[in-house]
Amino acid sequence: MLRGKAVTLRPATEDDVPALAAIRATPEVRRWWRGDDDLAAAIRADLADEALTIHVVEHAGRVVGAIQWYAESDPEYRHAGMDIFLAPEVHGGGLGGDAVRTLARHLVDDHGHHRLTVDPAAANTAAIRAYAKVGFRPVGVLRRYERGADGRWHDGLLMDLLADELSD
C-alpha cells in the first residue's frame, strides 16, 4: 500500500475489474485508453501480465482509477515506465499528480530506478500538464506512435524524469 497526500495506491485485484472497466468506458478516458469492446477482459489481461504492476488509485475510500508500471530489465537501459487513468469526475483535482508522484517516489526509493518515462498522446494536454507538475520533461515527439480510434496514426510525447528531479 502506497500513500500519497490525497490518494492511496494498492495492488489491483479481480474485485476491482468492474470499477476499472466502468472508468475505462467513459468517453473521456476511452479517448486515450482504448481497447476492445470487452474492457473487463482487457483489464484482466493486464492483471495477468507479469511485466506490469497495477495499482488501484483510491480517494476518499473509493476507486477512482489505476496506475501501472513496468521495468526495462536490460541493465544497460534500466528504467521504469508508467501509465495512469482516472475517472472523469476527479480530473483536474490534483489526484493524478499525487498518484504519479507517489508511484515515482516508490520506484526511485524502493526499486532503485534512476529514470522514469511516460508516453502520453501528444494531444493529451491535461496528462502532459500533470506529468510536468511532478517533474517530467518532454524528450521528443514519437511521430505516428499509436493508432487512434479513427484508424489514423497519432503522435505521442516521450517524457522522462530523473530521480533527482522528482518534486515533492
N, C-alpha and C positions, 0 to 999 in steps of 0.2 A: 504494500500500500504506500503510495507516494502522496504527500500532502503539499499543496500549493497554498497561496494566500486565500483563494476562494474555491478551489476545486480539489477534489480527491481523485487520484488515478489508482484504479485497482485492476487486476487481471480480468479480462473479459471471459465470460463463460457462456455455455449454451443457453443459460437462462436469460442472457442479455440479447440474444438474437432478435426476438420480436421488436424490442425497443429500438435497437440499432437499425434494423431494416425499415422501420417506420420513419426514422430520421433520414435515412438514405433515400427514401422515396419522395421526400418533399422536393418540390421543383428547385428551390434554392440550393439544396445540397446535390441533388441528382445532376444538376447542370455541370458540376465539377467532378462528382464521384458517380460516374455512370456504372453500368453493369447490366447483366441480363435482366429479364423480367422478374426472375426469382431472386430478389435481393437477399432473402434469408439464406438461400443456398450459397450465394456469393460470400456472405459473411461467415457461414460455416466453413467454407473452403479456406478463407483467410485464417480462421481459428485453427484449422488443421495444418496450415503451412508452418513447418518447423523453422523456417527462415524469418518469420515475423513474430514479434511480440506485440500483442494488442492489449491496450488498457482501455477500460471504460472511463469516460470523464463524468464525474458526478458533481453536482452543485445543488446545495440545499436539499440533499437527500434523494435526488432523482438523477437518472441517467440523462445526460444532455449531449452525448457524443462519444467519440472514440478517438484515440491517438495510438499510432502504431510506429514501431521502429524495426529496423533491420541493420545488420552489420556486414560490412565488407570484411571478409576474413583474411584476405591476402595481406600479409604483414607489410608489404611494400606500398599498399594503398589503403591501409586500415582507416576506416571512418564509419560513422553511423548515419543513416538517413531516417527521416520521419515524415509522417503524413497525419493530418487531423481532419475530422469533420465534426461540426456542432449543429445542433438543432437551430433552425432559423430564429426562434423566439429568444435565443440568447446571443445572437450575432450582435457585435458592436459593444458588448458589455465588458470586454477585457478578459473573458474566460479563456478564449483561445490563446492569448499571450501567456496567461497564467499556466495553462496546461503545457504549452510548448516550453516555457522556461523551467517548469518543474521536471519534465522529462529530460530536457537538455542537461540540467544540473545532475540528474541521476546518471545519465550516460557519461558525463565527464567524471564525476566523483566516484561512482560505483563501478563503472565499466572501463574507465581509463581512456575514453576517446578524446583525442585532441582536436578533432574536426567533425562537424556535423553538416549534413546537407539537406536541403528541401528543394522541390522542383514544382512549384505551383504553376498553373496555367498563366501565361504572360498577361492574359486579360483579367485574371482574378486579383484585382487591386486590393480588395479587402484582406485577402490572405497575405499578400505581399506586404502590406502595411503592418499587419500583426506580427509577421516574422521579423520585419525590420525593427520593431519596437523591442524585440528580445535581443537584437544584435546581429541578425543575419544580414549579409550584404550580397547584392547582386554580383554574380560572377560572369554570367553571359546568357544570351538567349539561345535556347535549344530550338532551332528552326524546324518547323513542321514536325514537332515532337510527338504529338498524340492525335489520334483520330477523334474528332468530335461527334456528337450525336447527329450532326448534319452530314456526316460521311466525309467531311473535309479534314485536312491536317491543320493543326493549330500549334502555335509556338508555346513553349514552356520557358520558365525563367529558372535557371540554376542559381541557387543562393547557398552560401555557406557561412559557418560560424566557427571561429577558432575558440578553443576553451577559454583563453584569457580575455576574449571579447564578450563573454556571456554577461549580460547585465542582470543585476539583482532586483 
